[in-house]
Amino acid sequence: MTSTQADVYYDPFNFEIDSDPYPVWRRLREGRPLYYNEDYDFYALSRYADVERGLIDWETYSSARGTLLELIKSDIEIPPGSIIFEDPPGHNMHRSLLSRVFTPRKMNAIEPKVREFCARSLDPLMGSGGFDFIADLGAQMPMRTIGMLLGIPEQDQEAIRDRIDEGLRLEEGTMPDVAHFGADEQSSSFDAYIEWRAKNPSDDLMTELLQAEFEDESGTTRRLSRAEVLNVVNLIAAAGNETTTRLIGWTGKVLAEHPDQLRKLTMDRTLVPNAIEELLRFESPSPVQARYVTRDVEHHGQIVPAGSAILLLNGSGNRDDREFVDGDRFDVTRKIDHHLAFGYGLHFCLGAALARLEGRVALDEVLQRFPSWEVDWDNAKQARTSTVRGWERLPVRTP
């Protein structure tokens, strides 16, 4: 391994670092707030203030070439409709369509269904002596929720989720190959659903995307093309499944490791919403955001040249003691102005309200049935992807 900063090394594809990146991130924040990695030719910002500014300044730190390091380095053309990989004006156009659906009011209206999905997963496990936060809950409820919103038949949802999981898996020490980005079997599956919905409209997001009229950047009033609908649906399905699954896994792991905090929640369930915010801060499911630098920019006395790839380490920023007192301490009563788990600025996560709802309901429903648990570490397994961070299996034992 080589680096211009031999005293600290950060590699987003290294499993050992990914298992617990916080010591490395702390060393970056304290000693190398602007870091350069020669092996993969990227810069990285790790302090809260730097990451926040980078997330806000979309003109300098562009998403248009992708928000994954491997996408930026591949220099492939991003398909239309992938809003997290767009800048204005195209981003604003597509985001305005989706923002009509993912409002806090509309998301809160589906809470009874989310609770029903949790109950369906958890009720059969009561008295069994344990369950898996991923297999039995995290991989089930978010899948059913996003499938319901999109209008995907329940019998098809698991196969789609499994293909998403498989497509995200990472091999250690290698940058993922994205040569065929967007051109996979999953896209073909969604294409069939979209064609069906075009002929058989219903009360779901897929139908709404097909029928919505809007004014595009040229001033033309039109509907989304099939390609745009396909890429939006692909994005929603992947994001809606993966990030909340990881949040639920971290909920099980972190609370097991902080039994005093778990007891607080058991005794006072009104703390659950704030606990979800603290979990998002403490273990951000999507902790690294890549950007393409469009102009020379200075950080900490050094120039990052135009054309560079830079990683905004929001997971590191969320542990920065400069913003959060004793940032490595987990506290469900912590007062949080705002964290960076959902990004910030123009690209703030559209699904934040849904993720918060699902995280809150999942934790509340678990506490209702299981006031305490211990992780079965012999059978737990961390997931390895370049996009989200969390658990593939997290079995727990319950009294």
WOSULZI-V971157 format. One record per residue. N is the residue number from 1. OMEGA is omega in radians with two decimals (NA if undefined). Layout:
BEGIN
n->N omega->OMEGA
n->N omega->OMEGA
END
This chain:
BEGIN
n->1 omega->3.11
n->2 omega->3.12
n->3 omega->3.05
n->4 omega->3.05
n->5 omega->-3.02
n->6 omega->-3.10
n->7 omega->3.07
n->8 omega->-3.11
n->9 omega->3.06
n->10 omega->-3.12
n->11 omega->-3.09
n->12 omega->-3.13
n->13 omega->-3.13
n->14 omega->-3.05
n->15 omega->-3.13
n->16 omega->3.08
n->17 omega->-3.10
n->18 omega->3.13
n->19 omega->3.09
n->20 omega->-3.05
n->21 omega->-2.95
n->22 omega->3.06
n->23 omega->3.10
n->24 omega->-3.14
n->25 omega->3.10
n->26 omega->3.12
n->27 omega->3.06
n->28 omega->-3.12
n->29 omega->-3.04
n->30 omega->-3.03
n->31 omega->-3.10
n->32 omega->-3.08
n->33 omega->2.87
n->34 omega->-3.06
n->35 omega->3.05
n->36 omega->3.10
n->37 omega->-3.12
n->38 omega->-3.07
n->39 omega->-3.11
n->40 omega->3.08
n->41 omega->3.04
n->42 omega->2.99
n->43 omega->3.10
n->44 omega->3.02
n->45 omega->-2.99
n->46 omega->3.14
n->47 omega->-3.08
n->48 omega->-3.05
n->49 omega->3.14
n->50 omega->-3.13
n->51 omega->-3.14
n->52 omega->3.11
n->53 omega->3.13
n->54 omega->3.13
n->55 omega->-3.12
n->56 omega->-3.03
n->57 omega->-3.08
n->58 omega->-3.14
n->59 omega->3.11
n->60 omega->-3.09
n->61 omega->-2.95
n->62 omega->3.03
n->63 omega->-2.97
n->64 omega->3.08
n->65 omega->3.13
n->66 omega->3.10
n->67 omega->3.02
n->68 omega->-3.12
n->69 omega->-3.10
n->70 omega->3.08
n->71 omega->3.14
n->72 omega->-3.11
n->73 omega->-3.12
n->74 omega->3.14
n->75 omega->3.10
n->76 omega->3.13
n->77 omega->-3.14
n->78 omega->-3.13
n->79 omega->-3.14
n->80 omega->3.10
n->81 omega->3.10
n->82 omega->-2.88
n->83 omega->3.12
n->84 omega->3.09
n->85 omega->-3.13
n->86 omega->2.94
n->87 omega->3.06
n->88 omega->0.09
n->89 omega->-3.09
n->90 omega->3.14
n->91 omega->-3.10
n->92 omega->-3.12
n->93 omega->-3.11
n->94 omega->-3.13
n->95 omega->-3.11
n->96 omega->3.10
n->97 omega->-3.09
n->98 omega->-3.10
n->99 omega->3.08
n->100 omega->-3.06
n->101 omega->-3.01
n->102 omega->3.07
n->103 omega->3.08
n->104 omega->-3.12
n->105 omega->-3.12
n->106 omega->3.13
n->107 omega->3.12
n->108 omega->3.13
n->109 omega->-3.14
n->110 omega->-3.11
n->111 omega->3.12
n->112 omega->3.13
n->113 omega->3.12
n->114 omega->3.09
n->115 omega->3.10
n->116 omega->3.11
n->117 omega->3.10
n->118 omega->-3.12
n->119 omega->3.13
n->120 omega->-3.14
n->121 omega->-2.95
n->122 omega->-3.06
n->123 omega->-3.13
n->124 omega->-3.06
n->125 omega->-3.13
n->126 omega->-3.13
n->127 omega->-3.08
n->128 omega->-3.14
n->129 omega->3.09
n->130 omega->3.10
n->131 omega->3.14
n->132 omega->-3.12
n->133 omega->3.12
n->134 omega->-3.02
n->135 omega->-3.03
n->136 omega->-3.10
n->137 omega->-3.05
n->138 omega->3.13
n->139 omega->-3.06
n->140 omega->-3.03
n->141 omega->3.11
n->142 omega->3.11
n->143 omega->-3.13
n->144 omega->-3.10
n->145 omega->-3.11
n->146 omega->3.06
n->147 omega->3.09
n->148 omega->-3.11
n->149 omega->-3.12
n->150 omega->-3.08
n->151 omega->3.10
n->152 omega->-3.13
n->153 omega->-3.06
n->154 omega->-3.10
n->155 omega->-3.13
n->156 omega->-2.98
n->157 omega->-3.09
n->158 omega->-3.14
n->159 omega->3.12
n->160 omega->3.12
n->161 omega->-3.12
n->162 omega->3.10
n->163 omega->3.08
n->164 omega->3.13
n->165 omega->-3.10
n->166 omega->-3.12
n->167 omega->-3.11
n->168 omega->-3.03
n->169 omega->-3.03
n->170 omega->3.00
n->171 omega->-3.03
n->172 omega->3.01
n->173 omega->-3.14
n->174 omega->3.04
n->175 omega->-3.09
n->176 omega->3.09
n->177 omega->-3.12
n->178 omega->-3.09
n->179 omega->-3.10
n->180 omega->-3.11
n->181 omega->3.08
n->182 omega->-3.07
n->183 omega->-3.07
n->184 omega->-3.10
n->185 omega->-3.14
n->186 omega->3.12
n->187 omega->3.12
n->188 omega->3.12
n->189 omega->3.14
n->190 omega->3.12
n->191 omega->3.12
n->192 omega->3.10
n->193 omega->-3.11
n->194 omega->3.10
n->195 omega->3.11
n->196 omega->-3.12
n->197 omega->3.10
n->198 omega->3.14
n->199 omega->-3.09
n->200 omega->-3.08
n->201 omega->-3.13
n->202 omega->-3.14
n->203 omega->-3.14
n->204 omega->-3.06
n->205 omega->-3.13
n->206 omega->3.10
n->207 omega->-3.13
n->208 omega->3.12
n->209 omega->-3.14
n->210 omega->-3.01
n->211 omega->-3.05
n->212 omega->3.04
n->213 omega->-3.09
n->214 omega->3.09
n->215 omega->-3.10
n->216 omega->-3.02
n->217 omega->3.11
n->218 omega->-3.12
n->219 omega->-3.14
n->220 omega->3.04
n->221 omega->-3.08
n->222 omega->2.99
n->223 omega->3.08
n->224 omega->3.01
n->225 omega->3.09
n->226 omega->-3.13
n->227 omega->3.12
n->228 omega->3.11
n->229 omega->-3.12
n->230 omega->-3.10
n->231 omega->3.06
n->232 omega->3.14
n->233 omega->3.07
n->234 omega->-3.11
n->235 omega->-3.11
n->236 omega->-3.12
n->237 omega->-3.12
n->238 omega->-3.10
n->239 omega->-3.11
n->240 omega->3.10
n->241 omega->-2.88
n->242 omega->-2.99
n->243 omega->-3.14
n->244 omega->3.04
n->245 omega->3.13
n->246 omega->3.11
n->247 omega->-3.14
n->248 omega->3.08
n->249 omega->3.11
n->250 omega->3.09
n->251 omega->3.14
n->252 omega->-3.07
n->253 omega->-3.04
n->254 omega->-3.13
n->255 omega->3.06
n->256 omega->-3.13
n->257 omega->3.13
n->258 omega->-3.06
n->259 omega->3.09
n->260 omega->3.11
n->261 omega->3.09
n->262 omega->3.11
n->263 omega->3.09
n->264 omega->-3.13
n->265 omega->3.13
n->266 omega->-3.11
n->267 omega->-3.09
n->268 omega->-3.07
n->269 omega->3.07
n->270 omega->3.09
n->271 omega->-3.04
n->272 omega->-3.13
n->273 omega->3.12
n->274 omega->3.09
n->275 omega->3.11
n->276 omega->3.09
n->277 omega->3.13
n->278 omega->3.07
n->279 omega->3.12
n->280 omega->3.09
n->281 omega->-2.99
n->282 omega->3.13
n->283 omega->-3.08
n->284 omega->-3.12
n->285 omega->3.09
n->286 omega->-2.90
n->287 omega->-3.07
n->288 omega->3.12
n->289 omega->3.13
n->290 omega->3.09
n->291 omega->3.06
n->292 omega->-3.08
n->293 omega->-3.02
n->294 omega->-3.14
n->295 omega->3.05
n->296 omega->-3.14
n->297 omega->-3.08
n->298 omega->3.03
n->299 omega->3.04
n->300 omega->3.05
n->301 omega->3.13
n->302 omega->3.12
n->303 omega->2.95
n->304 omega->-3.03
n->305 omega->3.04
n->306 omega->-3.12
n->307 omega->3.14
n->308 omega->2.92
n->309 omega->3.14
n->310 omega->3.09
n->311 omega->3.03
n->312 omega->-3.01
n->313 omega->-3.10
n->314 omega->3.07
n->315 omega->3.05
n->316 omega->3.12
n->317 omega->-3.13
n->318 omega->3.06
n->319 omega->-3.05
n->320 omega->3.14
n->321 omega->3.12
n->322 omega->-3.13
n->323 omega->-3.10
n->324 omega->-3.12
n->325 omega->-3.13
n->326 omega->-2.97
n->327 omega->3.13
n->328 omega->3.11
n->329 omega->3.13
n->330 omega->-3.05
n->331 omega->-3.07
n->332 omega->3.10
n->333 omega->-3.11
n->334 omega->3.04
n->335 omega->-3.07
n->336 omega->3.05
n->337 omega->2.94
n->338 omega->3.07
n->339 omega->-3.06
n->340 omega->-3.10
n->341 omega->3.12
n->342 omega->-3.03
n->343 omega->3.13
n->344 omega->3.11
n->345 omega->-3.02
n->346 omega->-3.05
n->347 omega->3.07
n->348 omega->-2.99
n->349 omega->3.11
n->350 omega->-3.10
n->351 omega->-3.08
n->352 omega->-3.12
n->353 omega->3.11
n->354 omega->3.14
n->355 omega->3.12
n->356 omega->3.11
n->357 omega->-3.09
n->358 omega->3.11
n->359 omega->-3.14
n->360 omega->-3.11
n->361 omega->-3.14
n->362 omega->-3.13
n->363 omega->-3.14
n->364 omega->-3.12
n->365 omega->3.07
n->366 omega->-3.12
n->367 omega->3.13
n->368 omega->-3.07
n->369 omega->-3.04
n->370 omega->-3.09
n->371 omega->3.10
n->372 omega->3.12
n->373 omega->3.04
n->374 omega->-3.13
n->375 omega->3.01
n->376 omega->-2.99
n->377 omega->-3.14
n->378 omega->-3.08
n->379 omega->3.10
n->380 omega->-3.14
n->381 omega->3.12
n->382 omega->3.08
n->383 omega->-3.14
n->384 omega->3.08
n->385 omega->3.08
n->386 omega->-3.05
n->387 omega->-3.13
n->388 omega->-3.11
n->389 omega->-3.13
n->390 omega->-2.98
n->391 omega->3.03
n->392 omega->3.04
n->393 omega->3.06
n->394 omega->3.12
n->395 omega->3.13
n->396 omega->3.04
n->397 omega->3.13
n->398 omega->3.14
n->399 omega->NA
END
